[in-house]
Amino acid sequence: MWRRRWLGAMLGAALVSALAGPACAGWPPRKGQLFPDEATYVDQDGNRMKLSRFKGKVLLVEFVGMNCPACQAFSGAHARGAYHGNPVQRGLQSIESYFPKYTGGLRLDDPRIVFIQILLYDMQLKAPGPAAARQWAGHFDLRTARQEYVLVPVRDMRSQASFNLIPGFQLVDRSFRVRSDSTGHYPRDDLYRTLLPMVGQMVR
């Protein structure tokens, strides 16, 4: 249901953003392939980086539209309040709360794991800038000191391919390969039965 609501709200934006063409070489990330590393990002602290800096860690990557009700819920809006008063998907809790339940007791801030949110659309469906990353992270208390990164692409990544990733998560292994894909309106892998249990297997 939460995926369908995001779909209905965003169809017009998707049609417009699709005109932008490919976001970057190799985009979107695909299960079984190395995560594309052409894009440069800025984190909530203002640092520029490529995702390959995290190679060697297990990565949980979330693709975010800031006005997506499910994205807000996964980020913790039911506990911390909605960002900018946006609707929040009912019945959907934060990924932080789901994480120990479905990974066999692991915490999201486990030092072997890096949690990464990539903001692809801002509240007005435009390309988000560094201020959006800083404000979103501040609202939801996401900190790089806990290996919780909120990233915005340096270049505009809006496209049909990016739209199709929202809402959802991918799991990237230590060799930087996408191992599980629970993104978009018709995810290949179930978040609770496949992706999150795989985290526990990968870090042990």
Secondary structure, DSSP 8 states (H G I E B T S, - for coil): -HHHHHHHHHHHHHHHHGGG--SSTT-S--TTSB------EEETTS-EE-GGGGTTSEEEEEEEETT-HHHHHHHTHHHH--GGG----TT---HHHHHHHHHTS--TT-TTEEEEEEEEE-TTSS---HHHHHHHHHHHT--GGGTEEEEEESS---SHHHHTT-SEEEEE-TTSBEEEEEESSS-SS-IIIIIHHHHHHHH-
